Amino acid sequence: MKKKNNKTQIVKWQIPAVPDEKAITKQTAPLVEVANLLVIKSEDHFVTAGVLVQDIDKAIMTVEQPFDPFVAGLHHLHKMAIKFRDGFVDPLYAAKDRLLILRKEYRDGQEEIKRKADAAAAKALQKAQQKELELQARAADRQGDKEVAAVLREQKEALPLPFMSTAPAVPKQDGFVIRERWVAFIDDPALVPREYCSPDLSLIRPVIERLGDKAAIPGVRAEPEKKEYSRGVA
């Protein structure tokens, strides 16, 4: 069995060589200025623009030679830095998320217990109030006041469950807030109305590129697009 290498990997936080900004500016700025000032109004201008495009291609290649390793090196450093940071931050986020999940589970359980207790208390209070109305109705009956007795019994039957204003299921804690929102889940895409759907160009585009105006996709128009490219830069 091959032994594991227990040596700590050496990481070098070394910034790559910075390209010579002055030299690159001296080479590219005049070319950009001429290209931006050129207006094509004749065949000579047309040909001149083509020459400028080829010169720009060469300049792009010249700029990319020192910049590509510079950018790649910084990109690598960026990824190293993110990995370095996340090695500390990710366990903290995971621990935080675990505690928040546990708090939610406990809160939900306590709120369900409270809901059942409040419902039972409301029912008991309703019965007590209905009993009191029935006693008042019987007293009215004994006194011969049938109309009052009938009204009291109607109130008894229509009596709603009282609202129970009690303490929160779990105590409020400074620095925490509970936000509630509606979240959408798609159970059956086929039942979603058309106005909530959008065409997928990533599926349409390959068909149009392959078949052109023969694609015949309802609601989709295929048009030819002409665009000139130079061959100086691959």
C-alpha positions in Angstrom: 0.0 0.0 0.0 1.3 3.4 -0.9 1.9 5.7 2.0 0.1 9.0 2.2 2.2 12.1 2.0 1.7 13.9 5.3 3.8 16.9 4.4 2.0 20.1 4.3 1.7 21.5 0.8 3.6 24.7 0.3 1.5 27.4 -1.2 3.2 30.4 -2.8 1.2 33.6 -2.9 3.2 35.1 -5.7 1.8 37.7 -8.0 2.8 37.1 -11.7 4.8 39.6 -13.6 2.8 42.7 -14.5 2.8 43.5 -18.2 4.6 46.8 -19.2 1.6 49.2 -19.4 3.5 52.0 -21.0 4.9 49.9 -23.8 1.6 48.3 -24.5 -0.2 51.7 -24.5 2.4 53.1 -26.9 1.8 50.3 -29.3 -2.0 50.1 -29.1 -3.3 53.6 -28.4 -2.4 55.1 -31.8 -4.0 52.1 -33.6 -7.2 52.5 -31.6 -7.3 56.3 -32.2 -7.0 55.8 -36.0 -9.5 53.0 -36.1 -12.1 55.1 -34.2 -11.6 58.1 -36.4 -11.9 56.3 -39.7 -15.1 56.7 -41.7 -15.8 54.5 -44.7 -17.0 56.6 -47.7 -15.0 55.1 -50.5 -13.4 51.9 -51.7 -10.0 53.1 -50.4 -11.5 53.7 -47.0 -13.0 50.2 -47.2 -9.5 48.6 -47.9 -7.9 50.8 -45.3 -10.3 49.5 -42.7 -9.4 46.0 -43.7 -5.7 46.7 -43.2 -6.5 48.3 -39.8 -8.4 45.2 -38.8 -5.4 43.0 -39.6 -3.1 45.4 -37.7 -5.5 45.2 -34.7 -5.4 41.4 -34.9 -1.6 41.5 -34.6 -1.8 44.0 -31.7 -4.3 41.8 -29.9 -1.9 38.8 -30.2 0.9 41.0 -29.0 -1.1 42.2 -26.0 -2.3 38.7 -25.1 1.2 37.2 -24.9 2.2 39.0 -21.7 -1.4 39.4 -20.4 -2.6 35.7 -20.7 -0.1 34.4 -18.1 -0.7 37.5 -15.9 -4.5 37.0 -15.9 -4.1 33.2 -15.5 -1.8 33.7 -12.6 -4.2 36.1 -10.9 -7.1 33.8 -11.6 -5.2 31.0 -10.0 -4.4 33.2 -7.0 -8.1 34.2 -6.8 -9.2 30.6 -6.7 -6.5 29.8 -4.1 -7.7 32.7 -2.0 -11.3 31.7 -2.2 -10.4 28.1 -1.2 -8.2 29.4 1.6 -11.1 31.6 2.9 -13.8 29.0 2.4 -11.8 26.5 4.4 -12.6 28.6 7.5 -15.9 30.2 6.5 -17.7 27.1 5.2 -17.6 25.2 8.5 -18.9 28.3 10.2 -21.8 28.6 7.8 -22.5 24.9 8.1 -22.5 25.1 11.9 -24.8 28.2 11.7 -27.2 26.5 9.3 -27.4 23.5 11.6 -28.3 25.6 14.6 -30.9 27.6 12.6 -32.5 24.3 11.5 -32.5 23.0 15.0 -34.1 26.3 16.2 -36.7 26.0 13.5 -37.6 22.4 14.4 -37.9 23.4 18.1 -39.9 26.5 17.3 -42.3 24.6 15.0 -42.8 21.9 17.7 -43.5 24.5 20.4 -45.9 26.4 18.1 -47.8 23.2 17.4 -48.1 22.5 21.1 -49.2 26.1 21.7 -51.7 25.9 18.9 -53.3 22.8 20.3 -53.3 24.3 23.8 -54.9 27.5 22.6 -57.5 25.6 20.6 -58.4 23.5 23.7 -58.6 26.7 25.9 -60.7 28.5 23.3 -63.1 25.5 23.1 -63.4 25.4 26.9 -64.0 29.1 27.1 -66.6 28.9 24.3 -68.4 26.1 26.2 -68.4 28.1 29.4 -69.9 31.1 27.5 -72.5 28.9 25.9 -73.4 27.4 29.3 -73.8 30.9 30.7 -76.1 31.9 27.8 -78.1 28.7 28.3 -78.5 29.5 32.0 -79.7 33.0 31.1 -82.2 31.5 28.6 -83.6 29.1 31.2 -84.0 32.0 33.6 -85.9 33.9 30.9 -88.1 30.8 30.3 -89.0 30.7 34.0 -89.9 34.3 33.9 -92.1 33.6 30.8 -90.0 35.8 28.5 -89.8 33.4 25.5 -88.5 36.0 23.0 -85.5 36.8 25.2 -84.8 33.1 25.8 -85.0 32.5 22.0 -82.5 35.3 21.3 -80.1 34.0 24.0 -80.2 30.5 22.5 -79.5 31.9 19.0 -76.5 33.8 20.4 -75.4 30.5 22.1 -75.5 28.6 18.8 -73.8 31.4 16.8 -71.1 32.0 19.4 -67.6 31.9 17.7 -64.5 30.5 19.2 -62.8 33.3 21.2 -59.3 34.5 20.1 -56.7 33.4 22.6 -54.0 36.1 23.1 -51.2 34.3 24.8 -47.4 34.6 25.0 -45.2 33.5 22.0 -44.4 29.8 21.8 -40.6 30.6 22.1 -39.1 33.8 23.4 -38.0 36.6 21.1 -34.3 37.0 20.9 -32.4 40.2 19.9 -30.6 40.0 16.6 -33.0 37.5 15.1 -36.0 38.1 12.7 -38.4 35.6 11.1 -39.4 36.4 7.5 -42.3 34.5 5.9 -42.8 34.3 2.1 -44.5 32.1 -0.4 -42.3 29.7 -2.4 -43.3 28.2 -5.8 -42.8 24.6 -6.6 -43.6 23.1 -10.1 -45.5 19.8 -9.6 -46.5 19.3 -13.2 -44.9 21.5 -16.0 -47.5 20.5 -18.5 -50.2 22.2 -16.5 -48.4 25.6 -16.1 -50.3 28.2 -18.2 -48.5 29.6 -21.3 -48.1 33.1 -19.9 -45.8 31.7 -17.2 -43.5 29.9 -19.7 -40.7 31.3 -21.8 -39.2 29.7 -25.0 -35.8 28.1 -24.5 -33.4 29.6 -27.1 -30.7 27.1 -26.1 -33.0 24.4 -27.6 -34.3 26.5 -30.5 -31.0 27.9 -31.7 -29.3 24.6 -32.7 -32.3 23.6 -34.8 -32.3 27.0 -36.6 -28.6 26.8 -37.2 -29.0 23.3 -38.7 -32.2 23.7 -40.7 -32.4 27.5 -41.3 -35.8 28.6 -42.6 -36.8 24.9 -43.1 -37.0 24.5 -39.3 -40.7 25.5 -39.3 -40.9 26.0 -35.5 -44.3 27.7 -34.7 -43.8 31.3 -33.4 -40.1 31.3 -34.4 -38.7 33.2 -37.5 -35.3 32.2 -39.0 -33.3 34.9 -40.7 -29.8 34.7 -42.2 -27.1 36.7 -40.5 -24.0 37.8 -42.2 -21.0 38.9 -40.2 -17.4 39.6 -41.3 -14.5 38.0 -39.4 -10.8 38.6 -39.8 -8.4 35.6 -39.7 -5.6 37.2 -37.8 -6.7 36.0 -34.4 -8.0 32.4 -34.0 
